[in-house]
Amino acid sequence: MNAPVTATIEADHADDLEPCPTQQAEQCSRLWASALALYLQDAIRHATGGKKPFNVPDYELEAAFDDVCRLGPMTRHLCQMTGTDPEWLQDQFKQAVLEIRDGERTLGKARR
C-alpha cells in the first residue's frame, strides 16, 4: 500500500495560488476597456440603427447614446477607469457614427 500523499504550501510558493497585484491590475484594465467598448457599441448601434445585441432593450442603447453624447456619469466613470480622456472619446464617437452612417466604417460584433 502506498503512503498517503500530503501537500504543503511553502511560503515562497504562495503567490502561485493567487494572481499578484500586477496581474490583477492588468486583468482589471482589460475588463474596464471591454466594458467601455461594449458601452460604445451600444451607443453606436442606437445612433446608426444597427442590429442590437440579443435581449438588449432599446432604452438601454438609447441611454448609452445619451450618456456618451452628454459625457454623462457612466461615460466619465468608464473613461476614468481606463485612463481615457472623455472629450477625446466623445469626439471619436461622433466621428465613428458619421463614418458608419456614410458607409466608410462598419461596426464589429459585440461580445456579450
C-alpha positions in Angstrom: 0.0 0.0 0.0 1.2 3.5 -0.9 1.8 6.1 1.8 -0.8 8.9 1.7 0.3 12.0 -0.3 0.3 15.2 1.6 0.8 18.6 0.1 2.3 21.5 1.9 2.4 25.1 0.6 5.7 26.7 1.2 5.8 30.5 1.8 7.8 31.2 -1.3 5.1 29.4 -3.5 2.1 31.2 -2.0 2.0 33.6 -5.0 1.3 30.7 -7.3 -2.2 30.4 -5.7 -3.5 33.9 -6.5 -2.6 36.5 -9.1 -0.1 39.0 -8.0 -1.1 42.7 -7.8 0.4 43.3 -11.3 -1.6 40.6 -12.9 -4.8 41.8 -11.2 -4.2 45.3 -12.4 -3.8 44.1 -16.0 -6.9 41.9 -15.8 -8.9 44.8 -14.3 -7.6 47.1 -17.0 -8.8 44.7 -19.8 -12.1 44.3 -18.0 -12.8 48.1 -17.9 -11.6 48.5 -21.5 -14.0 45.8 -22.6 -16.9 47.4 -20.7 -16.2 50.7 -22.4 -16.0 49.1 -25.8 -19.4 47.4 -25.3 -20.9 50.6 -24.0 -19.7 52.5 -27.1 -21.0 49.7 -29.4 -24.5 50.0 -27.7 -24.4 53.8 -28.2 -23.3 53.5 -31.9 -26.0 50.9 -32.6 -28.6 53.3 -31.3 -27.2 56.2 -33.4 -26.9 54.2 -36.6 -29.9 51.9 -36.3 -27.6 48.9 -36.3 -28.7 45.4 -35.2 -29.0 45.3 -31.4 -27.5 42.5 -29.3 -29.7 39.7 -28.1 -32.1 40.7 -25.3 -30.9 44.3 -25.0 -33.9 46.7 -24.7 -33.9 49.7 -27.0 -33.9 52.1 -24.0 -30.5 50.7 -22.8 -29.0 51.5 -26.2 -30.6 55.0 -26.1 -29.3 55.6 -22.6 -25.8 54.7 -23.6 -26.0 57.0 -26.6 -27.3 59.9 -24.5 -24.6 59.3 -21.8 -21.8 59.3 -24.4 -23.1 62.4 -26.2 -23.5 64.4 -23.0 -20.4 62.9 -21.2 -22.7 61.6 -18.5 -21.6 59.8 -15.4 -21.2 56.3 -16.8 -19.0 57.5 -19.7 -16.9 59.6 -17.3 -16.6 56.6 -14.9 -15.5 54.2 -17.7 -13.1 56.8 -19.0 -11.6 57.3 -15.6 -11.2 53.6 -15.1 -9.5 53.2 -18.5 -7.4 56.4 -18.4 -9.3 57.7 -21.4 -9.9 61.4 -21.9 -13.7 61.8 -22.0 -13.7 64.7 -24.5 -11.4 62.8 -26.9 -13.7 59.7 -26.6 -16.7 61.9 -27.4 -15.1 63.3 -30.5 -14.0 59.8 -31.7 -17.6 58.5 -31.0 -19.1 61.3 -33.1 -16.7 60.7 -35.9 -17.3 56.9 -35.9 -21.1 57.5 -36.0 -20.7 59.7 -39.1 -18.4 57.3 -40.8 -20.8 54.4 -40.2 -23.7 56.3 -41.5 -21.7 57.3 -44.6 -20.7 53.7 -45.2 -17.0 54.4 -44.6 -16.8 52.2 -41.5 -18.6 49.1 -40.1 -19.4 48.2 -36.5 -17.9 44.9 -35.3 -19.8 42.4 -33.3 -20.4 43.0 -29.6 -19.1 40.3 -27.3 -21.6 39.7 -24.5 
